[in-house]
Amino acid sequence: MKSLLKFIILAALLLGVAQASAQVKREQRSVWMSAYVNDWPSSKITESNVNTLKTSCQKMLDTLAANNMNAVYFHVRAMCDAMYKSAYEPWSSYIVAKRGDVPALDPLEWIVQEAHKRGIELYAWVNPYRYAPSGSSWGQSELDYIHTHPEWLLTTDYETVLNPGIPEVRQRVVDVCRDIIMKYDVDGLVFDDYFYNQGGCDFSLDADLYNDYKAKGGTLTQGDWRRENVNQMVADVNAMIRATKPWVRFGIGPAGVACSSPEVAKKYGVDPSPGTDWQYNQIYSDPMAWVTRGTIDFISPQVYWNTAGNFDEVTQWWGKIGKKFNRHVYISQTCSSFGKDGWDLNEFTNQVQVMRDAGNLGMVYFKYTTWRNNNGVIDGKTWALRRWLKHEMFTTPALCPSPSWTVAPIQYGTVTNCRREGDVLRWDAVENVRYAIYAIPDAVADADFHCQAQYLLGFTYPNEYAIKAAYAQGYRFAVTILDRWEHEFAPVLAGSESRPADKPVITAPADGATVPMLSRLAWRTNGTLHTVEVFADADCQQPVAHVEVGDTTLSITDIPGLKPGTYYWRVSSRGLNLSSTTSDVRSFTCEKMRITSPAQGAASVLLTPEITWSKAAEGTVYTLNISSKESMASPEYVVETNQVTHRIPKFKLAGGTTYYAQVVARLGEAVDQSEVSSFTTLNVVPAVPVFVSPAADGVTLRGNNVISVEPEEGAQSLRLEICNSNTFPARSTWKATLDEGVFASVPIAEMTGTGKPVDGKAYYVRARYAYGTAGSTTVNYTDYSPVLKFNYVAAPLVGDVNGDGAVNVSDVTALINKILGTSDYPDAICDINADGVVNVSDVTALINLILG
C-alpha cells in the first residue's frame, strides 16, 4: 500500500512538472488565414451569404480561442488588391465576383472586431509587390496598375510584380500599409516571402534602372542593389509605423533558410545557416538585413521541414539570431504535410519543444483550415491536431511577447472599480489597451499569486469579461492592463483597491561598477513582479531591452541584445493590489570574458602553453576549447575547469600551427563566452618515429595488439603503413593517418580496408610524421622510420588485456580498470577464465597465469 502511495505521489509530481513545462506565459501562437487559400472568407461575399460568412468567422475565432491560440495573420492584400476598403487598390477577386466590385461585408473590419472580442490579436497580412500570376494582368478594375501605372510592372514567365527598384512603388507600398493601420485597429502588419519575381528575374529586365543608379554614383552590384531596394522598402514601412501607430508590430515571414553562404554570414557576424538559401539570389530577399538593422519587430521563417529533416538545426540557428540581435522569432510551419511519413501528432509537439528550447518565441501555422481539420491517433484515440497541441503544449493561454527593445510610454497603475456583477467582470475603461484576466483558486493565497500562466484565463479588449461556468465558484479574479506593446501592469482583485508598491532599492551591482557578464542585478521591494529596463543613455531615452522577472535578481546574460559596455538601468515592481513603482536609475559597465594569454595573434608559442582568461562570477565553470579551425568546429582539445588558467598537456598541440581558443563560462543556466583568440605554436621538426610495437624485427603480434610509436612533440599527424612487401606498393598497403597526440593504431584485428593483415602472414611496417611551419600551408614530412617485420597471429595472447604483447602485472591493472568501468577493453580479452562474464574471478585467473 505504501509503495502504491509513493507511486501515486511520484506520478502526480511528474505530471505537475510536465504541465509546468507546457505552461508558457509569453508565446505567440498564430495561424495564417486567407481567402486566397479558401480559409475565410471561403467564398465570394454576397448579400445572400454574408450572415453565413460572419457566423463562420466567429466559429473559427472561437476555435482559436478555445485552443489557446492568441493571434491571426489575416490576408488583406494578395495581389495589389484589397480585402478591406482601400484608398488605392480594387476589392479583391477572391472575395467578390469581379475585381473591383464592392462586397456585402468589409472582411477586415469584421474579423478585427470579432477577434478583439475574444482577446485575439489581428495582424494584417500584406504581399508588398505581388501583382498577378503568370498569364494574367488583371484589368477588370480601373484601379488596376495595368491601367494606372503599367510602367511599375515587372513581368517574368512566372508572375508579375511591382518593380521594387522604382521609388514610387516603394512609396505606394508604404501608403497602402499606412492606409490599413490608420483605418483598422490591427495589432500588427506582416509580409510573407514574395519580393522580386519567384523563379528568378533576369538582370536585363531592370537594367535601365540599375544603369541609372550607377550613373548617379551607385557602387553596388545589381544583385546587392535589388536587395537594397527591398531593404529600403522594409525600412520605410517600419518608419511609417513608428510615426503613425508605434504599437503596431511589424514582421516578415520569409523562406525558412537565410544566410547559408559563408560570405554573407561573415558580413553579418554569424555562423552560416544550415540548409540552402535560395531567396538571396532569386527573389533578392535578405532577412538578415532587416534583423540586424532593427527594421522589423519579428521574423517568422517558414521552416517547413520536420525533425527528421533539418527543422531542429534551422530552428536552433534562428534562435541564436533572435537572441543576438534582440528580435522576436516565431517559427512558421505548414500543416499540409500532416499525415505524411514523419508528420504525426507527436512530430508537431516535438517541433514546439524544439522551438522553445532554441529560445524562439512562437509558432505560426499555415493554414487555418489544415490546422483545424487534421486528425491523428494516439494510443488508439483520435485527436484533432489543434486539441493535441493544446493538450500537450499550449495548456494555458499565453500573452504575445512584448518587444523587449521598447519602453512603455505610459506607466499604468491598476484598473479601477473592478467588480464582479453576477457572471461578468467589469471595470472602468482605459483608452487604447486590452486586459488580461486571471482566475485564482480560493486555495491559493494572495502571497502565492504572481500572475502565473496557470491562472491566466483569457484576454479582452472591451472593459468586461464573461466568467465561464467552470469558474463560477471557488475562484477569485484579478485583472491587469496590457498596453498595445504587450507590457503588463499590476493585477487588482475584483472588489479590491490598490496601493503603490514599495519603491525598489537597487542592491547590486554598485552604481558605476564594472562587472563580468555573468554577474546579476539585484534589488529589494515588497513587489512580486518586476520589469528591469536597460538603456544606453543616462536620460533613459535610448532603450536597449526590458525583461520581466518574478524574482528580485536577474542575470545580465538574460538581458537580450546586451553587449560589453556601459548601461543605465532601473526596475519597476508591482504585485497583487500593488501598483507599480520605479527605482532610481543606476549604471554598470559589463565586460565580456576574454582570453588574456597567449596574446591574440601570438607567435612561437610553446607546445604546452598556459591559457589564461578573465574571471567571471564566483562558482563559474569554464570550458576551454582549442581548435585548428577558426570556426571552432571539432576542437582538438577540450577541458572543463573551475580555474581561470589551464596548461595544455604534452602531445596535444602540433608545432608551426595556428590554433584558435575560446572559453565558455557557465553559472547555473547563465552562459557567456569569450571571443575566439588565436596563437601560433613554435616550429618543431619531429624526429623519425621509433616503434614501440613491434618492439623489434621479427616479433609476433596478435589480433589485440596495436601498432604504436614513442610519443613525439610537434607532429601534426602520424602516418602508419603495413604491407606484405617491404617496398610498400600503394595498391596493397594498409594506411592510416593518426591525428596529433595519437601514437597507436586500433587493434590489428579491427583494421579494415585494403592491405589489412591476414592471420598467419608476415608483414612489414613503417611510419613517418607530418609537421607544419608557421605562416605556410605546406605540409612537411619526416623521413620514414626503419622498416620492421612482424608475424601476425589473429588469436589474442591469453591474458594480454592491454594489448602490449606481454602478460604481466600491467594487465592486472588494466583488467581491474575494466571491471571498475574506467576502461573499455573487449570482453573477450578480459574473460580470462572463459566463464562468460568479466569479474573479480578473472583477476584471480590472470594472477595465476602470470605466476605460472
Secondary structure by P-SEA (a helix, b strand, c coil): caaaaaaaaaaaaaaaaaaaaacccbbbbbbbbccccccccccccccccaaaaaaaaaaaaaaaaaaccccccccccccccccccccccccccccccccccccccaaaaaaaaaaaaacbbbbbbbbcccccccccccccccccccccccccccccccccccccccaaaaaaaaaaaaaaaaaccccbbbbccccccccccccccaaaaaaaaaaacccccaaaaaaaaaaaaaaaaaaaaaaccccbbbbbbccccccccaaaaaaaccccccccccccccccccaaaaaaaccccbbbcccccccccaaaaaaaaaaaaaaaabbbbbbbbbccccccccccaaaaaaaaaaaaaacccccccccccccccbbbbcccccccaaaaaaaccccccccccccccccccccccccccbbbccccccccccccccbbbbbbcccccccccccccccccccccccbbbbcccccccbbbbbbbbcccccccccccccbbbbbccccccccccccccccccccccccccccbbbbbbbcccccccccbbbbbcccccccccccccccccccbbbbbcccccccccccbbbbbbbccccccccccccccccbbbbbbbbcccbbbbbbbbbcccccccccbbbbccccbbbbccccccccbbbbbbbbbbcccbbbbccbbbbbbcbbbbccccccccccccccccccccccccccccccbbbbbbccccccccccbbbbbbcccccccccccccccccccccccccccccccccccccccbbbbcccccbbbbbbbcccccccccccccccaaaaaaaaaaaacccccccccccccccccccaaaaaaaaaaaac
